[in-house]
Amino acid sequence: MPCRSASRRTVVAVVATTIIVVGCGPAITPPSPTPPSATSSAPSPTATPPPSIAGRDAPPDAVLAAEGGDAVTGQLGTYVWFGTGSDSPWLTGAPLTVGSGEPLSLKVVPEGRIATWEVRDVPAAAGGPEEARTIAKGTGVPAFEAPGPGLWTVEVTVDFDGGAGRAAYFWHLKVE
């Protein structure tokens, strides 16, 4: 029986030491949760977004127009906006008819500063991004040329300045 007694004293000593160490140690706080991201690269908060977009629940509208043509509001797809977001499937897009190679420009309504952007297209019959190709990318105001003749789904992904978020917009282009 002396072994059991020594064993109990050891267990009691270990438990007592653990209680003292844990009780006197620094408080452990769990890390704060980070919002989910629809993409792997969210814009950094380098500037304050303008008041016209800061109070919105979702990204502003994006309108695409050919030179001298009517602007068409795109379908909003996947986005992250001030820490919240929505995941969307590949969309067909809002219909717009343009000429082959015609200059197109995108405007955000209400005014939103754009940090970076990328334009991808895919034949409209594809139904998904698997065959999408990047046709233009840059900074500031998006401007690019329409693809060749045919029916296309065009996706414009915009990173907003000031850390506001990122959004994808879609159009169904009939290029003549």
C-alpha positions, 0 to 999 in steps of 0.5 A: 500500500505504500505505492498507492499513497505515493502515487496519490501524493504525486497526482495531488501535487501535479493537479495542485501545481496545474491549478496554480499555474493556470490560475496565475497565468495570463488570460487567454482570449480567443482570436477574433473571427475574420469575415469570410472572403469570396476571393483570395485577394481582398483590397487593403484599406488604403483610403476611406470609401466615399460617403456615397457608397460607405452606407450601402448594404451591397456594392453599388451598381455597375453600368457598361456602355459602348461609346455613344450607346446606352448604359446597361446595369450588370447583374451583381454576382459574388461579392464581399462588401464591408466584411459581409458578402454573397456567393453567386453562381456564374451568371448569364448577364444583362443583355447588351448589343455592341460592335466587334472591337468597340470601346466599352467603359464601366462606371460605378453608380453611385460614384465608387473609386475602383482600385483594380479590375479584371474583365473575362469573357466566355462564349455564352453557351459555355454556362460557366467560367471553365473556358473564361479568358482574361481580355483586359485588366487594370487600375482606375476606370475600367475600359476595354474593347468588346470581343469578336462577333458572337454571343458572350458572357462578360464578367468584370471583377472590381476591387473597390478602393478604401477596403470597401470590397470586391464584386463581380458583374455580368453582361450578356454581350451580343457582338455584331 
